[in-house]
Amino acid sequence: MIPDELADCSSSAKLVWRCLHDEGALRMSELVGRLHLSENTVRSALGQLEDAGVVIERPVAHDARLRKYVLVETLDAEEPPAQRQLAYTRL
């Protein structure tokens, strides 16, 4: 079920949220490829999700120049407390 925080978001933002919910953390290019949406549409959707506080941007472990997008709700399960604190301070 889509969170209440997304009630005012676009349908593309809800679609991106669902993809991240089902697939886990993904890079922009992966979202574009999976959803067959333009990069601008995905970028706008991610901005809405970040504004709603449900998604954050994180560096990719093997290459800090790359970014992936992660649902905030999944951070508690996959990262140690120190990393969670670091993620929340960047919001």
Biopython code that builds the backbone (N, CA, C, O; Angstrom):
import numpy as np
from Bio.PDB.StructureBuilder import StructureBuilder

atoms = [
    (1, "MET", "N", (0.840, -1.172, 0.000)),
    (1, "MET", "CA", (0.000, 0.000, 0.000)),
    (1, "MET", "C", (0.893, 1.246, 0.000)),
    (1, "MET", "O", (1.890, 1.314, 0.718)),
    (2, "ILE", "N", (0.518, 2.204, -0.803)),
    (2, "ILE", "CA", (1.289, 3.441, -0.925)),
    (2, "ILE", "C", (1.074, 4.297, 0.319)),
    (2, "ILE", "O", (-0.062, 4.460, 0.764)),
    (3, "PRO", "N", (2.156, 4.851, 0.891)),
    (3, "PRO", "CA", (2.033, 5.649, 2.120)),
    (3, "PRO", "C", (1.199, 6.915, 1.929)),
    (3, "PRO", "O", (1.107, 7.456, 0.826)),
    (4, "ASP", "N", (0.601, 7.370, 3.014)),
    (4, "ASP", "CA", (-0.222, 8.581, 2.986)),
    (4, "ASP", "C", (0.580, 9.813, 2.566)),
    (4, "ASP", "O", (0.015, 10.753, 2.006)),
    (5, "GLU", "N", (1.880, 9.821, 2.827)),
    (5, "GLU", "CA", (2.724, 10.960, 2.472)),
    (5, "GLU", "C", (2.736, 11.233, 0.975)),
    (5, "GLU", "O", (3.107, 12.325, 0.542)),
    (6, "LEU", "N", (2.330, 10.239, 0.179)),
    (6, "LEU", "CA", (2.373, 10.375, -1.275)),
    (6, "LEU", "C", (1.032, 10.764, -1.880)),
    (6, "LEU", "O", (0.881, 10.763, -3.101)),
    (7, "ALA", "N", (0.071, 11.091, -1.053)),
    (7, "ALA", "CA", (-1.276, 11.412, -1.539)),
    (7, "ALA", "C", (-1.265, 12.542, -2.563)),
    (7, "ALA", "O", (-2.040, 12.502, -3.519)),
    (8, "ASP", "N", (-0.417, 13.537, -2.393)),
    (8, "ASP", "CA", (-0.382, 14.679, -3.298)),
    (8, "ASP", "C", (0.674, 14.554, -4.398)),
    (8, "ASP", "O", (0.852, 15.475, -5.195)),
    (9, "CYS", "N", (1.368, 13.426, -4.440)),
    (9, "CYS", "CA", (2.414, 13.222, -5.448)),
    (9, "CYS", "C", (1.798, 12.764, -6.771)),
    (9, "CYS", "O", (0.672, 12.269, -6.819)),
    (10, "SER", "N", (2.567, 12.947, -7.831)),
    (10, "SER", "CA", (2.121, 12.533, -9.168)),
    (10, "SER", "C", (2.069, 11.012, -9.277)),
    (10, "SER", "O", (2.614, 10.287, -8.445)),
    (11, "SER", "N", (1.399, 10.557, -10.325)),
    (11, "SER", "CA", (1.318, 9.113, -10.550)),
    (11, "SER", "C", (2.699, 8.539, -10.869)),
    (11, "SER", "O", (2.983, 7.393, -10.521)),
    (12, "SER", "N", (3.556, 9.316, -11.524)),
    (12, "SER", "CA", (4.908, 8.824, -11.808)),
    (12, "SER", "C", (5.714, 8.682, -10.521)),
    (12, "SER", "O", (6.516, 7.755, -10.402)),
    (13, "ALA", "N", (5.520, 9.572, -9.562)),
    (13, "ALA", "CA", (6.211, 9.454, -8.275)),
    (13, "ALA", "C", (5.759, 8.198, -7.543)),
    (13, "ALA", "O", (6.569, 7.496, -6.939)),
    (14, "LYS", "N", (4.476, 7.924, -7.600)),
    (14, "LYS", "CA", (3.952, 6.708, -6.964)),
    (14, "LYS", "C", (4.486, 5.459, -7.652)),
    (14, "LYS", "O", (4.759, 4.454, -6.997)),
    (15, "LEU", "N", (4.634, 5.522, -8.972)),
    (15, "LEU", "CA", (5.192, 4.399, -9.717)),
    (15, "LEU", "C", (6.658, 4.168, -9.344)),
    (15, "LEU", "O", (7.083, 3.028, -9.158)),
    (16, "VAL", "N", (7.424, 5.251, -9.235)),
    (16, "VAL", "CA", (8.829, 5.137, -8.821)),
    (16, "VAL", "C", (8.909, 4.577, -7.406)),
    (16, "VAL", "O", (9.746, 3.717, -7.132)),
    (17, "TRP", "N", (8.053, 5.051, -6.505)),
    (17, "TRP", "CA", (8.024, 4.523, -5.133)),
    (17, "TRP", "C", (7.760, 3.024, -5.149)),
    (17, "TRP", "O", (8.435, 2.267, -4.452)),
    (18, "ARG", "N", (6.783, 2.593, -5.938)),
    (18, "ARG", "CA", (6.440, 1.162, -6.011)),
    (18, "ARG", "C", (7.626, 0.349, -6.528)),
    (18, "ARG", "O", (7.897, -0.742, -6.026)),
    (19, "CYS", "N", (8.328, 0.870, -7.523)),
    (19, "CYS", "CA", (9.490, 0.165, -8.064)),
    (19, "CYS", "C", (10.582, 0.035, -7.008)),
    (19, "CYS", "O", (11.164, -1.039, -6.853)),
    (20, "LEU", "N", (10.867, 1.109, -6.284)),
    (20, "LEU", "CA", (11.877, 1.049, -5.214)),
    (20, "LEU", "C", (11.418, 0.119, -4.093)),
    (20, "LEU", "O", (12.235, -0.579, -3.494)),
    (21, "HIS", "N", (10.144, 0.108, -3.813)),
    (21, "HIS", "CA", (9.595, -0.773, -2.780)),
    (21, "HIS", "C", (9.771, -2.232, -3.182)),
    (21, "HIS", "O", (10.157, -3.064, -2.361)),
    (22, "ASP", "N", (9.492, -2.541, -4.440)),
    (22, "ASP", "CA", (9.561, -3.924, -4.920)),
    (22, "ASP", "C", (10.981, -4.392, -5.225)),
    (22, "ASP", "O", (11.321, -5.550, -4.981)),
    (23, "GLU", "N", (11.815, -3.491, -5.759)),
    (23, "GLU", "CA", (13.144, -3.869, -6.242)),
    (23, "GLU", "C", (14.273, -3.545, -5.272)),
    (23, "GLU", "O", (15.338, -4.157, -5.344)),
    (24, "GLY", "N", (14.060, -2.595, -4.369)),
    (24, "GLY", "CA", (15.134, -2.143, -3.489)),
    (24, "GLY", "C", (15.828, -0.931, -4.086)),
    (24, "GLY", "O", (15.321, -0.326, -5.030)),
    (25, "ALA", "N", (16.969, -0.577, -3.548)),
    (25, "ALA", "CA", (17.715, 0.610, -3.979)),
    (25, "ALA", "C", (18.115, 0.492, -5.446)),
    (25, "ALA", "O", (18.609, -0.546, -5.886)),
    (26, "LEU", "N", (17.894, 1.575, -6.199)),
    (26, "LEU", "CA", (18.218, 1.587, -7.626)),
    (26, "LEU", "C", (18.837, 2.923, -8.016)),
    (26, "LEU", "O", (18.586, 3.952, -7.388)),
    (27, "ARG", "N", (19.655, 2.883, -9.071)),
    (27, "ARG", "CA", (20.197, 4.110, -9.655)),
    (27, "ARG", "C", (19.168, 4.709, -10.608)),
    (27, "ARG", "O", (18.215, 4.043, -11.013)),
    (28, "MET", "N", (19.374, 5.972, -10.956)),
    (28, "MET", "CA", (18.467, 6.666, -11.866)),
    (28, "MET", "C", (18.313, 5.894, -13.175)),
    (28, "MET", "O", (17.195, 5.686, -13.646)),
    (29, "SER", "N", (19.424, 5.472, -13.758)),
    (29, "SER", "CA", (19.369, 4.763, -15.038)),
    (29, "SER", "C", (18.587, 3.451, -14.926)),
    (29, "SER", "O", (17.909, 3.050, -15.872)),
    (30, "GLU", "N", (18.681, 2.792, -13.784)),
    (30, "GLU", "CA", (17.940, 1.551, -13.578)),
    (30, "GLU", "C", (16.435, 1.833, -13.494)),
    (30, "GLU", "O", (15.626, 1.079, -14.036)),
    (31, "LEU", "N", (16.071, 2.912, -12.819)),
    (31, "LEU", "CA", (14.653, 3.288, -12.736)),
    (31, "LEU", "C", (14.105, 3.634, -14.120)),
    (31, "LEU", "O", (13.009, 3.208, -14.485)),
    (32, "VAL", "N", (14.872, 4.407, -14.885)),
    (32, "VAL", "CA", (14.451, 4.776, -16.238)),
    (32, "VAL", "C", (14.233, 3.523, -17.080)),
    (32, "VAL", "O", (13.225, 3.408, -17.778)),
    (33, "GLY", "N", (15.165, 2.596, -17.015)),
    (33, "GLY", "CA", (15.063, 1.367, -17.798)),
    (33, "GLY", "C", (13.915, 0.469, -17.384)),
    (33, "GLY", "O", (13.226, -0.094, -18.235)),
    (34, "ARG", "N", (13.705, 0.331, -16.096)),
    (34, "ARG", "CA", (12.637, -0.547, -15.614)),
    (34, "ARG", "C", (11.247, 0.031, -15.868)),
    (34, "ARG", "O", (10.310, -0.699, -16.193)),
    (35, "LEU", "N", (11.127, 1.346, -15.718)),
    (35, "LEU", "CA", (9.804, 1.970, -15.794)),
    (35, "LEU", "C", (9.470, 2.523, -17.179)),
    (35, "LEU", "O", (8.325, 2.888, -17.442)),
    (36, "HIS", "N", (10.464, 2.586, -18.058)),
    (36, "HIS", "CA", (10.266, 3.125, -19.414)),
    (36, "HIS", "C", (9.697, 4.543, -19.364)),
    (36, "HIS", "O", (8.799, 4.902, -20.127)),
    (37, "LEU", "N", (10.246, 5.335, -18.443)),
    (37, "LEU", "CA", (9.905, 6.745, -18.327)),
    (37, "LEU", "C", (11.127, 7.558, -18.712)),
    (37, "LEU", "O", (12.246, 7.046, -18.687)),
    (38, "SER", "N", (10.927, 8.816, -19.066)),
    (38, "SER", "CA", (12.070, 9.663, -19.401)),
    (38, "SER", "C", (12.869, 9.972, -18.132)),
    (38, "SER", "O", (12.351, 9.887, -17.018)),
    (39, "GLU", "N", (14.132, 10.328, -18.327)),
    (39, "GLU", "CA", (14.974, 10.679, -17.188)),
    (39, "GLU", "C", (14.414, 11.895, -16.449)),
    (39, "GLU", "O", (14.460, 11.953, -15.220)),
    (40, "ASN", "N", (13.887, 12.865, -17.197)),
    (40, "ASN", "CA", (13.300, 14.047, -16.556)),
    (40, "ASN", "C", (12.095, 13.683, -15.689)),
    (40, "ASN", "O", (11.922, 14.230, -14.600)),
    (41, "THR", "N", (11.271, 12.766, -16.168)),
    (41, "THR", "CA", (10.099, 12.338, -15.398)),
    (41, "THR", "C", (10.534, 11.636, -14.118)),
    (41, "THR", "O", (9.974, 11.886, -13.050)),
    (42, "VAL", "N", (11.526, 10.761, -14.220)),
    (42, "VAL", "CA", (12.019, 10.042, -13.040)),
    (42, "VAL", "C", (12.688, 11.015, -12.074)),
    (42, "VAL", "O", (12.509, 10.906, -10.861)),
    (43, "ARG", "N", (13.454, 11.961, -12.601)),
    (43, "ARG", "CA", (14.112, 12.947, -11.739)),
    (43, "ARG", "C", (13.073, 13.768, -10.973)),
    (43, "ARG", "O", (13.229, 14.009, -9.776)),
    (44, "SER", "N", (12.024, 14.192, -11.660)),
    (44, "SER", "CA", (10.950, 14.953, -11.015)),
    (44, "SER", "C", (10.245, 14.108, -9.956)),
    (44, "SER", "O", (9.958, 14.587, -8.859)),
    (45, "ALA", "N", (9.971, 12.860, -10.289)),
    (45, "ALA", "CA", (9.312, 11.949, -9.347)),
    (45, "ALA", "C", (10.172, 11.746, -8.104)),
    (45, "ALA", "O", (9.659, 11.757, -6.986)),
    (46, "LEU", "N", (11.475, 11.563, -8.294)),
    (46, "LEU", "CA", (12.375, 11.383, -7.157)),
    (46, "LEU", "C", (12.417, 12.633, -6.293)),
    (46, "LEU", "O", (12.499, 12.539, -5.069)),
    (47, "GLY", "N", (12.362, 13.804, -6.922)),
    (47, "GLY", "CA", (12.314, 15.055, -6.166)),
    (47, "GLY", "C", (11.071, 15.121, -5.286)),
    (47, "GLY", "O", (11.143, 15.547, -4.133)),
    (48, "GLN", "N", (9.936, 14.703, -5.829)),
    (48, "GLN", "CA", (8.700, 14.676, -5.046)),
    (48, "GLN", "C", (8.816, 13.703, -3.876)),
    (48, "GLN", "O", (8.374, 13.999, -2.765)),
    (49, "LEU", "N", (9.410, 12.550, -4.133)),
    (49, "LEU", "CA", (9.565, 11.534, -3.087)),
    (49, "LEU", "C", (10.536, 12.005, -2.006)),
    (49, "LEU", "O", (10.328, 11.737, -0.822)),
    (50, "GLU", "N", (11.589, 12.702, -2.410)),
    (50, "GLU", "CA", (12.524, 13.260, -1.423)),
    (50, "GLU", "C", (11.833, 14.342, -0.595)),
    (50, "GLU", "O", (12.004, 14.400, 0.622)),
    (51, "ASP", "N", (11.055, 15.194, -1.254)),
    (51, "ASP", "CA", (10.317, 16.239, -0.539)),
    (51, "ASP", "C", (9.318, 15.647, 0.448)),
    (51, "ASP", "O", (9.072, 16.222, 1.509)),
    (52, "ALA", "N", (8.745, 14.504, 0.100)),
    (52, "ALA", "CA", (7.792, 13.832, 0.981)),
    (52, "ALA", "C", (8.497, 13.091, 2.115)),
    (52, "ALA", "O", (7.851, 12.632, 3.057)),
    (53, "GLY", "N", (9.825, 12.974, 2.023)),
    (53, "GLY", "CA", (10.597, 12.326, 3.078)),
    (53, "GLY", "C", (10.587, 10.819, 3.046)),
    (53, "GLY", "O", (10.847, 10.178, 4.064)),
    (54, "VAL", "N", (10.287, 10.230, 1.884)),
    (54, "VAL", "CA", (10.230, 8.770, 1.813)),
    (54, "VAL", "C", (11.403, 8.150, 1.057)),
    (54, "VAL", "O", (11.587, 6.933, 1.087)),
    (55, "VAL", "N", (12.200, 8.988, 0.375)),
    (55, "VAL", "CA", (13.340, 8.502, -0.397)),
    (55, "VAL", "C", (14.549, 9.388, -0.092)),
    (55, "VAL", "O", (14.418, 10.600, 0.082)),
    (56, "ILE", "N", (15.718, 8.767, -0.031)),
    (56, "ILE", "CA", (16.961, 9.530, 0.057)),
    (56, "ILE", "C", (17.928, 9.027, -1.008)),
    (56, "ILE", "O", (17.822, 7.900, -1.491)),
    (57, "GLU", "N", (18.857, 9.880, -1.353)),
    (57, "GLU", "CA", (19.893, 9.564, -2.323)),
    (57, "GLU", "C", (21.135, 9.115, -1.563)),
    (57, "GLU", "O", (21.530, 9.749, -0.584)),
    (58, "ARG", "N", (21.750, 8.025, -2.011)),
    (58, "ARG", "CA", (22.945, 7.480, -1.350)),
    (58, "ARG", "C", (24.025, 7.185, -2.377)),
    (58, "ARG", "O", (23.705, 6.899, -3.531)),
    (59, "PRO", "N", (25.299, 7.245, -1.991)),
    (59, "PRO", "CA", (26.361, 6.843, -2.917)),
    (59, "PRO", "C", (26.358, 5.324, -3.099)),
    (59, "PRO", "O", (26.014, 4.579, -2.181)),
    (60, "VAL", "N", (26.740, 4.885, -4.274)),
    (60, "VAL", "CA", (26.887, 3.457, -4.555)),
    (60, "VAL", "C", (28.188, 2.996, -3.912)),
    (60, "VAL", "O", (29.207, 3.678, -4.019)),
    (61, "ALA", "N", (28.161, 1.855, -3.252)),
    (61, "ALA", "CA", (29.306, 1.385, -2.464)),
    (61, "ALA", "C", (30.596, 1.268, -3.279)),
    (61, "ALA", "O", (31.655, 1.676, -2.800)),
    (62, "HIS", "N", (30.537, 0.731, -4.476)),
    (62, "HIS", "CA", (31.754, 0.496, -5.254)),
    (62, "HIS", "C", (32.219, 1.715, -6.050)),
    (62, "HIS", "O", (33.324, 1.707, -6.593)),
    (63, "ASP", "N", (31.387, 2.771, -6.129)),
    (63, "ASP", "CA", (31.767, 3.982, -6.872)),
    (63, "ASP", "C", (30.985, 5.162, -6.320)),
    (63, "ASP", "O", (29.817, 5.345, -6.663)),
    (64, "ALA", "N", (31.608, 5.956, -5.480)),
    (64, "ALA", "CA", (30.927, 7.053, -4.797)),
    (64, "ALA", "C", (30.445, 8.145, -5.755)),
    (64, "ALA", "O", (29.668, 9.014, -5.359)),
    (65, "ARG", "N", (30.896, 8.108, -7.003)),
    (65, "ARG", "CA", (30.398, 9.089, -7.981)),
    (65, "ARG", "C", (28.980, 8.759, -8.415)),
    (65, "ARG", "O", (28.245, 9.637, -8.865)),
    (66, "LEU", "N", (28.594, 7.499, -8.281)),
    (66, "LEU", "CA", (27.252, 7.063, -8.661)),
    (66, "LEU", "C", (26.310, 7.185, -7.471)),
    (66, "LEU", "O", (26.738, 7.094, -6.321)),
    (67, "ARG", "N", (25.038, 7.390, -7.750)),
    (67, "ARG", "CA", (24.025, 7.528, -6.706)),
    (67, "ARG", "C", (22.938, 6.492, -6.893)),
    (67, "ARG", "O", (22.615, 6.102, -8.015)),
    (68, "LYS", "N", (22.379, 6.055, -5.784)),
    (68, "LYS", "CA", (21.204, 5.184, -5.826)),
    (68, "LYS", "C", (20.147, 5.813, -4.932)),
    (68, "LYS", "O", (20.454, 6.651, -4.085)),
    (69, "TYR", "N", (18.938, 5.413, -5.122)),
    (69, "TYR", "CA", (17.811, 5.948, -4.361)),
    (69, "TYR", "C", (17.229, 4.837, -3.509)),
    (69, "TYR", "O", (16.984, 3.726, -3.979)),
    (70, "VAL", "N", (17.013, 5.166, -2.242)),
    (70, "VAL", "CA", (16.619, 4.178, -1.244)),
    (70, "VAL", "C", (15.382, 4.688, -0.507)),
    (70, "VAL", "O", (15.286, 5.872, -0.182)),
    (71, "LEU", "N", (14.435, 3.781, -0.246)),
    (71, "LEU", "CA", (13.288, 4.143, 0.588)),
    (71, "LEU", "C", (13.754, 4.266, 2.033)),
    (71, "LEU", "O", (14.459, 3.394, 2.539)),
    (72, "VAL", "N", (13.363, 5.334, 2.684)),
    (72, "VAL", "CA", (13.743, 5.572, 4.076)),
    (72, "VAL", "C", (13.280, 4.428, 4.962)),
    (72, "VAL", "O", (13.973, 4.062, 5.911)),
    (73, "GLU", "N", (12.121, 3.860, 4.668)),
    (73, "GLU", "CA", (11.582, 2.772, 5.492)),
    (73, "GLU", "C", (12.477, 1.543, 5.501)),
    (73, "GLU", "O", (12.399, 0.736, 6.428)),
    (74, "THR", "N", (13.328, 1.382, 4.485)),
    (74, "THR", "CA", (14.203, 0.209, 4.428)),
    (74, "THR", "C", (15.533, 0.441, 5.124)),
    (74, "THR", "O", (16.274, -0.516, 5.350)),
    (75, "LEU", "N", (15.859, 1.673, 5.470)),
    (75, "LEU", "CA", (17.152, 1.954, 6.094)),
    (75, "LEU", "C", (17.311, 1.255, 7.429)),
    (75, "LEU", "O", (18.392, 0.745, 7.726)),
    (76, "ASP", "N", (16.279, 1.216, 8.235)),
    (76, "ASP", "CA", (16.381, 0.608, 9.559)),
    (76, "ASP", "C", (16.755, -0.860, 9.486)),
    (76, "ASP", "O", (17.437, -1.369, 10.375)),
    (77, "ALA", "N", (16.321, -1.543, 8.446)),
    (77, "ALA", "CA", (16.568, -2.973, 8.346)),
    (77, "ALA", "C", (17.942, -3.303, 7.788)),
    (77, "ALA", "O", (18.492, -4.357, 8.107)),
    (78, "GLU", "N", (18.513, -2.432, 6.964)),
    (78, "GLU", "CA", (19.728, -2.835, 6.267)),
    (78, "GLU", "C", (21.013, -2.157, 6.724)),
    (78, "GLU", "O", (22.093, -2.577, 6.310)),
    (79, "GLU", "N", (20.941, -1.141, 7.550)),
    (79, "GLU", "CA", (22.155, -0.421, 7.894)),
    (79, "GLU", "C", (22.356, -0.307, 9.392)),
    (79, "GLU", "O", (21.385, -0.258, 10.147)),
    (80, "PRO", "N", (23.611, -0.263, 9.834)),
    (80, "PRO", "CA", (23.896, -0.071, 11.250)),
    (80, "PRO", "C", (23.466, 1.330, 11.698)),
    (80, "PRO", "O", (23.352, 2.229, 10.865)),
    (81, "PRO", "N", (23.228, 1.528, 12.989)),
    (81, "PRO", "CA", (22.737, 2.815, 13.498)),
    (81, "PRO", "C", (23.566, 4.017, 13.081)),
    (81, "PRO", "O", (22.999, 5.069, 12.784)),
    (82, "ALA", "N", (24.882, 3.902, 13.047)),
    (82, "ALA", "CA", (25.721, 5.039, 12.666)),
    (82, "ALA", "C", (25.431, 5.481, 11.235)),
    (82, "ALA", "O", (25.399, 6.680, 10.956)),
    (83, "GLN", "N", (25.219, 4.534, 10.331)),
    (83, "GLN", "CA", (24.904, 4.857, 8.949)),
    (83, "GLN", "C", (23.521, 5.472, 8.822)),
    (83, "GLN", "O", (23.325, 6.389, 8.024)),
    (84, "ARG", "N", (22.557, 4.983, 9.598)),
    (84, "ARG", "CA", (21.200, 5.563, 9.572)),
    (84, "ARG", "C", (21.257, 7.009, 9.996)),
    (84, "ARG", "O", (20.618, 7.855, 9.371)),
    (85, "GLN", "N", (22.014, 7.325, 11.056)),
    (85, "GLN", "CA", (22.113, 8.693, 11.542)),
    (85, "GLN", "C", (22.719, 9.582, 10.464)),
    (85, "GLN", "O", (22.244, 10.696, 10.244)),
    (86, "LEU", "N", (23.746, 9.112, 9.800)),
    (86, "LEU", "CA", (24.378, 9.868, 8.733)),
    (86, "LEU", "C", (23.370, 10.142, 7.610)),
    (86, "LEU", "O", (23.334, 11.247, 7.069)),
    (87, "ALA", "N", (22.564, 9.156, 7.263)),
    (87, "ALA", "CA", (21.575, 9.328, 6.199)),
    (87, "ALA", "C", (20.538, 10.363, 6.581)),
    (87, "ALA", "O", (20.172, 11.197, 5.752)),
    (88, "TYR", "N", (20.057, 10.334, 7.806)),
    (88, "TYR", "CA", (19.016, 11.257, 8.214)),
    (88, "TYR", "C", (19.543, 12.680, 8.343)),
    (88, "TYR", "O", (18.782, 13.627, 8.142)),
    (89, "THR", "N", (20.803, 12.860, 8.668)),
    (89, "THR", "CA", (21.327, 14.222, 8.786)),
    (89, "THR", "C", (21.476, 14.882, 7.434)),
    (89, "THR", "O", (21.576, 16.107, 7.357)),
    (90, "ARG", "N", (21.492, 14.094, 6.356)),
    (90, "ARG", "CA", (21.609, 14.660, 5.017)),
    (90, "ARG", "C", (20.269, 15.086, 4.434)),
    (90, "ARG", "O", (20.239, 15.734, 3.388)),
    (91, "LEU", "N", (19.187, 14.748, 5.066)),
    (91, "LEU", "CA", (17.860, 15.085, 4.531)),
    (91, "LEU", "C", (17.596, 16.534, 4.504)),
    (91, "LEU", "O", (16.521, 16.958, 4.079)),
]
sb = StructureBuilder()
sb.init_structure("model")
sb.init_model(0)
sb.init_chain("A")
sb.init_seg("    ")
for serial, (resi, resn, name, xyz) in enumerate(atoms, 1):
    if name == "N":
        sb.init_residue(resn, " ", resi, " ")
    sb.init_atom(name, np.array(xyz, "f"), 0.0, 1.0, " ", f" {name:<3s}", serial, name[0])
structure = sb.get_structure()
